[in-house]
Amino acid sequence: MKKITTPADLMETVNAFRMSRMILTAFELGIFDRLSGRSISSSALAGILGTDPRTTNRLLNALSGTGLVEVRNGKFSNSPFSEKFLVRNAPSFLGGMGHSLSMWRTWNTLTDAVKAGHAVADIVQNDINHRGESWIEPFIAAMHDRGIAQGKELASMLDLSGTTRTLDVGGGSGAFTFAFIEKNPAITGVIFDLPNVVPVTQKYIDRAGYTGTVTTIRGDYLHDDLGNGFDLVLMSAIIHINNPAENSLLISKGANALKAGGQLVIIDHVMNDDRTEPFAGAMFTLNMVTGTKHGDTYTERELRGWMQDAGLEEIRLLTAPSGMQVMIGIKMQVF
């Protein structure tokens, strides 16, 4: 993150929301889908979308300045980039954009959340298992986009040579498990997630060709049994959803699910003691303030304490070249 040192820096940063909102509005209206494979006038597009012709034209004019939309002889079309990444049926479609829309709505309540001391957005009053497909599918897509890159990086950091059975708690699309199997084909994986997430998970499993090799368990990780006999238990991007007592319980359950000698792996923002660094984590904390009931980011000292209380040893913090932070603990051998 570039430090703000001049008034020009400040105003550029403060006004950056306009570009974001313009692109998100185009995505929300389905403009890139409707322009796919065609070149049409703004008035014709407005007729298809059911929007106002004048304001649709003005939005398209502004979008042309981003390079996402091209205009020739008064007709608009997608750029090659938009055709590849912003059209829903494209193989490289960035489905996580829908989750950015969800975050826009919750972040808009930040002032009121800071005043209240907790999230105030209407959607947060429902837990994830009751937010519906319009929220769940874009959220899992966003996590999948992240998980593809991070999964490969994590697999390269871990010793998976003796690993045959893994559990991904809150595993969403299964992207991390897929990466583990790519590194060690002897692995079979289990994805544990909420009842309304698992059907989405199964779509990703089937699409990746891991039907049967990767299975699912439906449940709530704070209330239901996680199983046992795993060589590796992964908790990626879930610690920040919980309060400290819930994390202590969850990490203990994860340790109990391990075989002796197995490893518990946590991926999350791991903060310094004054919670100012890394900057991405400090910013992400506000995402938890606006988007969860009591989520937060936690320090290395806090995570290490919960892992030690769960009986884990050889606890270490690793930071990948991408900046991804990984806490690893080993379940003690029982003789």
C-alpha positions as CSV (number, residue, x, y, z in Angstrom):
1,M,0.0,0.0,0.0
2,K,1.4,3.4,-1.0
3,K,1.6,5.8,1.9
4,I,-0.5,8.9,1.7
5,T,2.0,11.8,1.9
6,T,0.4,14.6,-0.2
7,P,-3.1,16.1,-0.7
8,A,-3.1,14.7,-4.2
9,D,-2.4,11.2,-2.8
10,L,-5.3,11.6,-0.4
11,M,-7.8,12.8,-3.0
12,E,-6.8,10.1,-5.4
13,T,-7.3,7.4,-2.8
14,V,-10.6,8.9,-1.5
15,N,-12.1,9.2,-4.9
16,A,-11.0,5.7,-6.1
17,F,-14.4,4.4,-5.1
18,R,-15.9,6.0,-8.2
19,M,-14.0,3.7,-10.6
20,S,-14.9,0.7,-8.4
21,R,-18.6,1.5,-8.3
22,M,-18.8,2.1,-12.0
23,I,-17.3,-1.3,-12.8
24,L,-19.4,-3.1,-10.2
25,T,-22.6,-1.4,-11.5
26,A,-21.8,-2.7,-15.0
27,F,-21.2,-6.1,-13.6
28,E,-24.4,-6.0,-11.6
29,L,-26.5,-4.9,-14.6
30,G,-25.0,-7.7,-16.7
31,I,-23.6,-5.3,-19.3
32,F,-20.5,-7.5,-20.1
33,D,-22.8,-10.5,-20.6
34,R,-25.1,-8.6,-22.9
35,L,-22.2,-7.2,-25.0
36,S,-20.6,-10.5,-25.4
37,G,-19.9,-11.3,-29.0
38,R,-21.8,-8.2,-30.3
39,S,-21.5,-4.5,-31.0
40,I,-24.6,-2.5,-30.3
41,S,-25.8,1.0,-29.6
42,S,-26.3,2.2,-26.0
43,S,-30.0,2.7,-26.7
44,A,-30.3,-0.9,-27.9
45,L,-28.5,-2.2,-24.9
46,A,-30.7,-0.1,-22.6
47,G,-33.7,-1.8,-24.2
48,I,-32.3,-5.2,-23.4
49,L,-31.4,-4.3,-19.9
50,G,-34.5,-2.3,-19.1
51,T,-32.5,0.7,-18.1
52,D,-32.7,4.4,-19.0
53,P,-31.1,5.1,-22.5
54,R,-29.4,8.3,-21.5
55,T,-27.8,7.1,-18.3
56,T,-26.9,3.8,-19.9
57,N,-25.0,5.8,-22.6
58,R,-23.2,7.8,-20.0
59,L,-22.1,4.7,-18.1
60,L,-20.8,3.1,-21.2
61,N,-19.0,6.2,-22.2
62,A,-17.2,6.2,-18.9
63,L,-16.5,2.5,-19.1
64,S,-14.8,3.0,-22.4
65,G,-12.2,5.1,-20.6
66,T,-11.2,2.0,-18.5
67,G,-10.6,-0.1,-21.6
68,L,-13.2,-2.7,-20.4
69,V,-15.7,-1.5,-23.1
70,E,-14.8,-0.4,-26.6
71,V,-16.8,2.1,-28.8
72,R,-16.7,2.4,-32.6
73,N,-19.1,4.4,-34.7
74,G,-21.5,4.8,-31.8
75,K,-21.6,1.1,-31.0
76,F,-20.3,-0.6,-27.9
77,S,-18.6,-4.0,-27.4
78,N,-16.5,-5.8,-24.8
79,S,-12.8,-5.5,-24.9
80,P,-10.9,-8.8,-25.3
81,F,-10.1,-8.6,-21.5
82,S,-13.8,-8.3,-20.6
83,E,-14.8,-11.0,-23.0
84,K,-12.3,-13.3,-21.2
85,F,-12.9,-12.4,-17.6
86,L,-16.2,-10.7,-17.1
87,V,-18.6,-12.8,-19.2
88,R,-20.4,-15.4,-17.0
89,N,-20.0,-18.4,-19.3
90,A,-16.3,-17.7,-20.1
91,P,-13.9,-20.3,-18.7
92,S,-11.9,-17.6,-17.0
93,F,-14.9,-15.7,-15.6
94,L,-14.0,-13.8,-12.4
95,G,-17.1,-15.0,-10.5
96,G,-15.7,-13.4,-7.3
97,M,-16.8,-10.0,-8.6
98,G,-20.2,-10.8,-7.2
99,H,-18.7,-11.0,-3.7
100,S,-17.1,-7.6,-4.2
101,L,-20.7,-6.3,-4.6
102,S,-21.7,-7.9,-1.3
103,M,-18.7,-6.2,0.4
104,W,-19.6,-2.9,-1.1
105,R,-22.9,-3.1,0.6
106,T,-21.4,-4.0,4.0
107,W,-18.5,-1.6,3.8
108,N,-21.0,1.2,3.2
109,T,-22.1,0.7,6.8
110,L,-18.5,1.1,8.3
111,T,-19.2,4.4,10.0
112,D,-22.3,3.1,11.8
113,A,-20.5,-0.2,12.6
114,V,-17.7,1.7,14.3
115,K,-20.2,3.7,16.3
116,A,-22.1,0.7,17.3
117,G,-19.1,-1.6,18.0
118,H,-20.5,-4.4,15.8
119,A,-21.8,-5.0,12.2
120,V,-25.1,-3.3,11.4
121,A,-25.7,-4.4,7.8
122,D,-28.9,-6.3,7.3
123,I,-27.3,-9.3,5.7
124,V,-25.0,-9.9,8.6
125,Q,-28.0,-10.6,10.9
126,N,-28.3,-13.9,9.0
127,D,-25.5,-16.4,9.4
128,I,-23.8,-17.7,6.3
129,N,-26.0,-20.8,6.2
130,H,-29.1,-18.6,5.7
131,R,-27.9,-16.0,3.2
132,G,-29.1,-17.7,0.1
133,E,-27.5,-18.7,-3.2
134,S,-27.2,-15.1,-4.4
135,W,-24.6,-14.5,-1.7
136,I,-23.1,-18.0,-1.3
137,E,-22.2,-18.7,-4.9
138,P,-20.3,-15.4,-5.5
139,F,-18.6,-15.8,-2.1
140,I,-17.4,-19.3,-2.9
141,A,-16.3,-18.2,-6.4
142,A,-14.2,-15.5,-4.8
143,M,-12.6,-17.9,-2.4
144,H,-12.0,-20.3,-5.2
145,D,-10.1,-17.6,-7.2
146,R,-8.0,-17.0,-4.1
147,G,-7.6,-20.7,-3.4
148,I,-6.3,-21.7,-6.8
149,A,-3.1,-19.6,-6.4
150,Q,-2.7,-20.0,-2.7
151,G,-3.3,-23.7,-2.8
152,K,-0.4,-24.3,-5.1
153,E,1.8,-22.1,-3.0
154,L,0.8,-23.8,0.2
155,A,1.3,-27.3,-1.3
156,S,4.9,-26.3,-2.3
157,M,5.6,-25.1,1.3
158,L,4.3,-28.3,3.1
159,D,5.8,-31.8,3.4
160,L,3.0,-33.9,2.0
161,S,5.0,-37.0,1.3
162,G,3.5,-39.0,4.2
163,T,0.0,-37.5,3.9
164,T,-2.8,-39.7,2.7
165,R,-5.9,-38.1,4.3
166,T,-6.7,-34.4,4.7
167,L,-9.6,-32.4,6.1
168,D,-10.3,-28.8,5.0
169,V,-12.6,-27.1,7.6
170,G,-14.8,-24.6,5.9
171,G,-13.2,-25.6,2.7
172,G,-15.6,-24.0,0.2
173,S,-14.7,-25.0,-3.3
174,G,-12.0,-27.5,-2.3
175,A,-9.3,-25.6,-4.1
176,F,-6.6,-26.3,-1.5
177,T,-7.4,-30.0,-1.3
178,F,-7.2,-30.1,-5.1
179,A,-3.7,-28.6,-4.9
180,F,-2.6,-31.2,-2.3
181,I,-3.8,-34.0,-4.5
182,E,-1.9,-32.5,-7.5
183,K,1.3,-32.7,-5.4
184,N,0.6,-36.1,-3.9
185,P,-2.0,-38.2,-5.8
186,A,-2.2,-40.7,-2.9
187,I,-4.2,-38.1,-0.9
188,T,-7.9,-38.4,-0.4
189,G,-9.6,-35.3,1.0
190,V,-12.6,-34.3,3.0
191,I,-14.3,-30.9,2.8
192,F,-16.3,-29.9,5.9
193,D,-18.7,-27.0,5.3
194,L,-22.2,-25.7,6.0
195,P,-25.2,-27.5,4.6
196,N,-26.0,-24.8,2.0
197,V,-22.4,-24.6,0.9
198,V,-21.7,-28.3,0.3
199,P,-23.9,-28.5,-2.8
200,V,-21.8,-25.7,-4.3
201,T,-18.6,-27.6,-3.1
202,Q,-19.8,-30.7,-5.0
203,K,-20.0,-28.8,-8.2
204,Y,-16.4,-27.8,-7.9
205,I,-15.3,-31.3,-7.0
206,D,-17.1,-32.8,-10.0
207,R,-15.8,-30.1,-12.4
208,A,-12.2,-30.7,-11.2
209,G,-12.6,-34.5,-11.7
210,Y,-12.2,-35.5,-8.1
211,T,-15.5,-37.1,-7.5
212,G,-14.9,-39.9,-5.0
213,T,-11.4,-38.8,-4.2
214,V,-12.7,-35.7,-2.4
215,T,-15.8,-36.1,-0.3
216,T,-17.8,-33.8,1.9
217,I,-19.3,-33.5,5.4
218,R,-22.1,-31.1,6.2
219,G,-22.1,-29.4,9.5
220,D,-21.2,-26.4,11.7
221,Y,-17.6,-26.6,12.8
222,L,-18.3,-25.1,16.2
223,H,-21.1,-27.6,17.0
224,D,-20.5,-30.7,15.0
225,D,-17.8,-33.4,15.1
226,L,-15.0,-33.0,12.5
227,G,-14.1,-36.7,12.4
228,N,-10.7,-38.1,13.1
229,G,-7.6,-39.9,11.7
230,F,-6.4,-37.1,9.5
231,D,-2.8,-36.5,8.6
232,L,-3.5,-32.8,7.9
233,V,-6.2,-30.4,9.0
234,L,-6.5,-27.1,7.2
235,M,-8.3,-24.0,8.4
236,S,-8.0,-21.4,5.7
237,A,-9.7,-18.0,6.1
238,I,-12.1,-19.1,8.9
239,I,-10.3,-18.0,12.0
240,H,-11.1,-14.4,11.3
241,I,-14.9,-15.1,11.4
242,N,-14.9,-16.2,15.0
243,N,-14.4,-14.7,18.4
244,P,-11.4,-15.8,20.6
245,A,-13.4,-18.4,22.6
246,E,-14.7,-19.9,19.3
247,N,-11.2,-20.1,17.9
248,S,-9.9,-21.8,21.0
249,L,-12.6,-24.4,20.6
250,L,-12.2,-24.8,16.9
251,I,-8.4,-25.3,17.0
252,S,-8.8,-27.8,19.8
253,K,-11.3,-29.7,17.6
254,G,-8.9,-29.6,14.7
255,A,-6.1,-31.0,16.8
256,N,-8.3,-33.8,18.1
257,A,-9.1,-34.7,14.4
258,L,-5.4,-35.3,13.7
259,K,-3.4,-38.5,13.9
260,A,-0.4,-38.4,16.1
261,G,2.3,-36.6,14.1
262,G,-0.3,-34.8,11.9
263,Q,-0.2,-31.2,11.2
264,L,-2.7,-28.4,11.7
265,V,-2.4,-25.6,9.1
266,I,-3.9,-22.2,9.6
267,I,-4.0,-19.6,6.8
268,D,-5.1,-16.1,7.8
269,H,-3.8,-12.6,8.4
270,V,-1.5,-12.9,11.4
271,M,-1.0,-9.6,13.1
272,N,1.8,-8.1,15.1
273,D,1.1,-7.4,18.8
274,D,-0.2,-3.8,18.2
275,R,-2.4,-5.0,15.2
276,T,-1.0,-2.5,12.7
277,E,0.9,-4.9,10.5
278,P,0.6,-6.4,8.0
279,F,-1.4,-3.5,6.5
280,A,-3.6,-5.9,4.5
281,G,-4.6,-7.6,7.8
282,A,-5.4,-4.2,9.4
283,M,-7.7,-3.4,6.4
284,F,-9.2,-6.8,6.5
285,T,-10.2,-6.3,10.1
286,L,-12.6,-3.7,8.9
287,N,-14.1,-6.2,6.5
288,M,-14.8,-8.3,9.6
289,V,-16.2,-5.3,11.5
290,T,-18.7,-4.6,8.7
291,G,-19.4,-8.2,7.5
292,T,-19.5,-10.5,10.5
293,K,-21.1,-10.5,13.9
294,H,-17.9,-10.7,15.9
295,G,-15.0,-11.5,13.6
296,D,-11.5,-10.1,13.9
297,T,-7.9,-10.7,12.9
298,Y,-5.6,-12.2,15.5
299,T,-2.0,-11.9,16.5
300,E,0.7,-14.5,16.3
301,R,0.7,-14.6,20.1
302,E,-3.0,-15.4,20.2
303,L,-2.8,-18.1,17.6
304,R,0.2,-19.7,19.1
305,G,-1.6,-19.7,22.5
306,W,-4.6,-21.5,21.2
307,M,-2.5,-24.0,19.3
308,Q,-0.4,-24.7,22.4
309,D,-3.5,-25.2,24.5
310,A,-4.7,-27.7,21.9
311,G,-1.5,-29.8,22.5
312,L,0.2,-28.8,19.3
313,E,4.0,-28.5,19.2
314,E,6.7,-27.2,16.8
315,I,4.5,-24.2,16.1
316,R,5.8,-21.9,13.5
317,L,4.8,-19.0,11.3
318,L,5.7,-19.1,7.6
319,T,5.2,-16.2,5.2
320,A,5.0,-17.2,1.5
321,P,6.5,-15.0,-1.3
322,S,3.0,-13.8,-2.1
323,G,2.6,-12.6,1.5
324,M,0.3,-15.4,2.5
325,Q,0.8,-16.2,6.2
326,V,0.7,-19.8,7.5
327,M,0.7,-21.1,11.1
328,I,1.6,-24.8,11.4
329,G,1.5,-27.0,14.5
330,I,2.2,-30.7,14.9
331,K,0.2,-33.0,17.1
332,M,2.4,-34.6,19.7
333,Q,3.3,-38.2,19.4
334,V,1.7,-40.5,22.0
335,F,4.0,-43.3,23.2
